[in-house]
Amino acid sequence: RERARDRLAAYEYPREIEFVDDLPLTSSGKIRRAELREREGV
């Protein structure tokens, strides 16, 4: 978080950082962002 604050403008740095073991991927290797939102319950 400190590194992000040093390198980014205040509105750009993340409010939360969460580490996960794996990310849901499409068949082409892109991250399935909608599925990440579902995990969060948003």
Beta strands, then each sheet from edge to edge (+ up, - down):
end
